[in-house]
Amino acid sequence: YLSENQRTIVDTLDSFGYDEAAQLVNGCTYPEWKKRHMKKATDEQLERYNASKSLHATHNKELLATRSQKVNYQHETATTKPSQAAAAQICVPNQQNSLLSDVCCQEVDAIAPSAAETKPLSGHKVLRPPTGSTKLTIGILTVSDRAAANAYESGDLSGPMVESTIRRIIDSFNASFKDQDLVVNNFVKDIVPDEKAQIEEMLLRWSGKASRQGDSSNVCNLIFTTGGTGFSPRGKSLMFFESLSWASILTQLFHFHSLDVTPEATISILDRECRGLMSWASIELTSKQPLATLSRAAAGVCDKTIIINLPGNPAGAAQVAELLFPIILHAIEG
């Protein structure tokens, strides 16, 4: 036996159907929601709508009926409508406190985020650039045996990918913030094999510690290296060996046991290491790619130049550069 209160609850739940659910989700009836948030269809949209009518879903009134309506479908009782009214009264939330859907209920143009509000990776907000004028010289050093030997048919891909990523970020910042001006005076680019001494020499030259006499044009504010940050032995393909002389082949075979050495070369010339930067990058990137935790990338300062190791994969290099560049801008003396 059910009490009157229990019977009311049962009747209310039996009367809860599609319309009541839509009202609960939208915070108002569907016709009201359409008036508030749906734009009038254009002639072109109406034409497409009518042309596709044969594909439209059909709504079977009996299938969509509430439980109480199904029981009394042919002979609707007087209690059905009061139950539906009770359901609506119980289920409709306070509209002032209800949340708007994140996929509707707002004008798309009005809520489109600016460049400073975009949330890549785990969802942190991109740091806005420092105010004033910042002029940069950026070095991009690709570390790869095969790229250095011109063994790739496509050529080096990671270096150009990093450059295009940085250019895109700068263009976006300059368009979004009128109180600052980012300018790259020069992108200095080169490719070296996975040789610790050659990597060190290039990083020292670009940081100004080993500049050629009278040549300071290539001294960089920021240097990105790509490649050589993992655990793998230096990859040697048949194509790579075919491009070398016999003497070079013997030298390469002698060093075949060597591992990726970019972090070691970088750390050896740094004045101060910045471990927190790469640790944070690893945490952020792991949410998208768990293998990011296997990176041994290093970062730090050599004289006044900031050096950051990026992975050799072009997409991965671009992702890390996009993550770190807005932050690094606040440490650069432009």
N, C-alpha and C positions, 0 to 999 in steps of 0.2 A: 504494500500500500504506500503510495506517495502522498506526502503532505502537499498542501496548496502551494507552498513556496517551492518545493522540489518539482512539482508539476509545471510551475511557471518556468523554471530553469530548463526543463526538458523541452517544453514547447518553444522556448526561445532558441535553444540550440537547433531544434528541428526546423526552425524557420530561417536559420542562417544560411543564405545562399550566395550566389555569385554577386548579386547587386549589393548585398550587405558587406561582403568581403571587399568589394571595390570601394565602397564608402569608407570602410575602416582604413584601407591603405591610402586613399586619396584625401581623406579628411573632409569629404563632401560627396554628394551624389555625383554620378558620372556626367549627367547633363550640366551640372554646375561646374565641374572640372573642365569640361570642354569649352564652356563660355570663358572661363578665366585664362586658360593656358593654350588653347589650340587656335592657330591662325586660320583664317578663311582660305580655303583651297584656291589655287590659281586655276585659270582655264585649262592650262596644260596638265595640271595635276588631276583635275576632274576628268579630262579626256583619257588619261592613262588609267584612272580608276574604273571608268566605265568599260574601257577596252579589256580590262582584266577581270570582269565580274565572274566569268566562268571559273576562275581560280579561287574565288572568295570562299571562306569557310561558311558553312551553314550552321545555324543555331537551332538545335532541336529543343523545343520548349519543354518537352517531357523529360529529356535527359538533364536539362539545366534546372529543373524544378527542385525546390527544397524538399527535405524529407517529409515535412508535414503536407506539402502540396502534393507529393506523390501518393500519400495515403488517401487524400481526399481529392484526387485530381479531377474526377468526374463530378464529385459532389462537394464542392468547397464549403466548409463549415464556417460558422460565424466567428469561430475562435482563431482562424488562420491569420486574418489581417491584424487583430490585436497582437498576436505573437510576433509577426514581422515588425510591427511598430515597436514592440518591446526590444526586439533584437537590434533595431536601428538605434534606439535610445541607449542601450547598454554598450554597444560596440563603437559608436562614432566617437573618436577622441576629441579633446578640446583643440580646435583648429589653431588657436594662438600658440599652443605648445607643440604642435605636430611638426615633424621634419619634412622638408621638401625632398623629393626623390633626387638622387644625384644624376639621373639620366633624363629628367624631364622637369616640367614646372617652372623653368626659367628660360629666358631668352639666351640662346647660345652666345650671341655676340656680346651680350652684357656681362657674361661670366667668363669669357675667354681669358686665361691667365696671361700676364705679361711675362717677358723673358725672366724677370727676377723672381717670379712665383712658380716657375716650372719645378716639378719634383721628380728628378730622375732617380732610378734605382730604388732605394729603400724609402724614399719619400721626404728627405730633408729639403729645405728650401735652399735654392742656389744663392750664395752670398753675392750681394751687389758689389760692383767694382769700386775702388777708392775714387774719391772726387779729384778733380783737377786733370791735368794732362799727364799721361804716362806713355813714354816712348820706349819701345822694346826692340832688342835684337835677340832673336830666338834661334837657338841651335837645335837641329834634329839630326842625331847620329844613329844611323842604322848599323847594327852589329850583326853581321851574317857572313859566313864563309861563302855561301853560294851567291848571295847578292853582290858581294865584293868581286866575285869571279864572273859576274854577269851571266850566271847559269840559269836564271829564271827567264822564261820567254816573255813574261809580262813585265819584267823589271821589278824593282823594289816597290812594294805596295804599302808597307807600314809607314814609311816616312811621309809620303804624300798624303796618306790618310790622316796622320797627326796634324800636318799643316792645314788641310782643309777644315778639320775640326776646330782648330784654334781660330782660323779666319772667320768661321761661322759664329763662334761665340763672341768674338770681338765685334762683328757687325751687329749682332743682336744687342749687345750691351750699349754700343754707340747709338743705336736706334731707340733704346728704351730709357736711357739716362742722359739728360741734357747737361748735367753738372760735371760730366767727366768726358775725357776723350782718350781712347786707347789707339795707339798707332804702332804698328810694327815697321820699323825702319828697314829691317832686313831679316829674312829667313836664311840662316847659314846651314847648309846641308852637306852631308858626306856619308860614305859607306866604308866601313872597315871590317876586316875578318874578325873572327872570335879569338883575337890575340890580346892578352892582357896589356902588354906594353904599348900596342898601337892604340888601344882604347884610352889608356892613361895619357898618352901623348896628345891625343886630340882633345880630351877634356881639359887638360892643362892649357893648351893653346887657346881654346875658346873661352876659358875663364880668365885669360889674361896673364896667367902665371908663366907661360912659356911662349908668349907671342913672338913672332918673328920681328926682328929689329925694324922699328919704324912702322909696323903694321898693327894698328889697334882697331881696325874696322870690323873685325870678326869677333871682338870680345862681346860675349853674350850676357844678358841679364838672366836668361833662363835656358837650360839645356835639357832636352828630352832625348834619352837613348831608347831604342827599340830593339828587343831581342836579347837572348842570352841570360834570362832571369830564372830559368827553371832548373830542374835537377838532371836533365838529359845530357848524355854525352854529345859532343858536337856532331851534328848530323852530317854525314858525308855520303853523297849520292855518286853513282857512276858518272853522271854528267859532270859533277864537280871535278872528279879526278881527271877526266878526259881533257879538261881545260888547262891542266897544269903540265909543267915540264917534269921530266923524270926526277930531277933534283928536288923540285917542290913536292912531288908525290911522296918521296922518301921522308921529307921533313914532316909532311902532314901525317903519314902513317906513324911516325915516331911520337907525334903528339896526339894520336887518336884517342888515348885514354883520358884526355883532358875533358873537364866538364864545362858547362856554361860559366863564363867568367865575368860578365858585365858587372854584377854587384861587387865582386872582389876588386875589380879595376876601379870602380867608382869610389868605394870606401877608402881605398889606398890613397886617393888624392884629396879627399874631403878634409876641410878644417873642422867642420862640425856636422855630425850626422843628425838627421831628423827622423827618428824611428816612428814617432807618433803619426806622422803623415801617412806612411805606407801601411801602418797597422790599421788606421781608420779606413783607408782605401780598401784594404783586404776585407774588413768587416762589411763595408757597404756593397762590395762586388760579390761577396759570397751569397748574398740573398738572391742574386741572379744566376751565378755560376759557382757552385761549390768548389770547383777545381782552382778557383782564384786563390785559395788558401795555400796552394803549392808554390806560389810565386815567392822568389827570394829578393825581389826588387828592393833597392835602396834609394835613399834620398838624403840630400844635405846641401851644405854650402861650401863652395871652394872660392876663397877670397870674397867677392861680392856676387858671385854667380850661383844660382840655385840649380842643382842637377837632380833630375828625377828619372829613374829607370821605368820604362814601360815594357809590356810584353811584346813579343815579336808578331803575334797574330794581329793583322790590321784592325779588325773589329775590336779586339781587346785593347789594343793601344789607344784607339779613339775613345773608348769608354772610360779608361783611366784618365786620359788627358782631359776629357770633358768634366770629370768629377773633381780633379785637382786644380785645374787652371784658375777658376774663380777665387779659390782660396790663396793660391800662390801669389796672385796679384797684390795681395795685402802685405807680402813680405819682400816684394821687389822694390829696389830703389830706382824708379824710372827716370 
